[in-house]
Structures are given as C-alpha cells and as structure tokens.
C-alpha cells in the first residue's frame, strides 16, 4: 500500500468546503482505497473528517462496529445521512456500491441502476453534491471477470461481495474533486440523480483513458501519458 500512497494525488481540493456540509458522490473501484486516501488528505489539509456510507453486510462482521464508530462509517439510512449533513458534516456515498465494485470494469461505466437515495438525502438536507473520481482506480485492484454470470447470480441471491479480486498494483492514482452541484429545491430526486451522474461521467471522460490499462497506469507513476482527444 505504501507504493500506492506515494503515487497518490488530489486535484480540486479547493472545491471542498472549509466549514459547510456537502455530499461527495464517487465512483466505486473494486476496493475503494482511493476513498481512504482521500479521507486522509481531507483531514490533513482541511481538518475535516468525512463520514462514509458502507454496505450493511459489513456491520455483521465481528468488531466492525467498533472500527466504524471510530472512522465515522454508517449503514446509510436516509434519516441518518440527512442528520449528519444537517449537523454541518461532510458525507461520502457511492450509489453503485458493492454492485459497481464487483461488476464494474476497465470501461468505467456507472452502475447505479435506479438508485437515487443520495439525491433524496441531498434534497432533504439542502446541501450541494460534489462528484469525485479517481483516475486508474480500476487498475489498482480488479475483480475477476471469468464466470461473471455465475457471480452475478450468486450476488443477486445473497447480496454478498463474493467476486474474487486481484491486484494491489502500485499505479498512479489521482482523485479529481469536481465542482459542487448546488442545492436546487426545484429538482426531483430523479432529475438530480441524472444531473450528478452526468457530472461524474464528465469527470471520467476527462480524466480516464478508456479502456483502463494496468501497464499504462504503472507508467504514469513516472510519466504522464497524454490522453487522446475525442473526435
């Protein structure tokens, strides 16, 4: 992990509020190590701790409740998330969650289905949403694509993250904090979800070479490979 830490950067720190609440919406890699680094950077440079929403299955693991309390990790009910924001805190949510983590790939497509709980939270708490994306996060760890249909069937039945993961590659990781999407009480949750998705997809198109390449991501630790412009 030390290699990844040395090759980690954040751009757009100025988009993180100094003393007001905000909801971060991020793309979920196979393992969200970028989120851990991002939380650390924000605490070091902004002196603010980001609360995070985790999948419910984690809270069934013995001892996790103690860790979650210390690191401000919550199950993520609408009321709990809203209350955290209303008390002037920062909160991070990945709408794709475990599903996106397991079944996403090097093409970086958002896999949110029809999830819009985060939009309801932001509208309820009347806070801005800040899109967050980390370049090469899929090249750091990857989920096995072999027997995808089998893993998908098992996940549908159990809702447990059972897809094998490999990696730990010391690739270049750069988290991009997008411009805040201000609160707009005229938007419905559906409209806000689409607006946030479009903003996050824009970050992906701008900062990620598609499809992702582990070799290229490793090279980018020492040399920034120019991104080809779209026609």
C-alpha positions, 0 to 999 in steps of 0.5 A: 500500500505504501507504493500506492500512497506515494503515487497518490494525488488530489486535484480540486481540493479547493472545491471542498468546503472549509466549514459547510456540509456537502455530499461527495458522490464517487465512483466505486473501484473494486476496493475503494482505497482511493476513498481512504486516501482521500479521507486522509488528505481531507483531514490533513489539509482541511481538518475535516473528517468525512463520514462514509456510507458502507454496505450493511453486510459489513456491520455483521462482521465481528468488531466492525462496529467498533472500527466504524464508530471510530472512522465515522462509517454508517449503514446509510439510512436516509434519516441518518445521512440527512442528520449528519449533513444537517449537523454541518458534516461532510458525507461520502456515498457511492450509489453503485456500491458493492454492485459497481465494485464487483461488476464494474470494469476497465470501461468505467461505466456507472452502475447505479441502476435506479438508485437515487437515495443520495439525491433524496438525502441531498434534497432533504438536507439542502446541501450541494453534491460534489462528484469525485473520481479517481483516475486508474482506480480500476487498475489498482485492484480488479475483480475477476471477470471469468464466470461473471454470470455465475457471480452475478447470480450468486450476488443477486441471491445473497447480496454478498461481495463474493467476486474474487479480486486481484491486484494491489498494483502500485499505479498512479492514482489521482482523485479529481474533486469536481465542482459542487452541484448546488442545492436546487429545491426545484429538482426531483430526486430523479432529475438530480440523480441524472444531473450528478451522474452526468457530472461524474461521467464528465469527470471520467471522460476527462480524466480516464483513458478508456479502456483502463490499462494496468501497464499504462497506469504503472507508467504514469507513476513516472510519466504522464501519458497524454490522453487522446482527444475525442473526435 
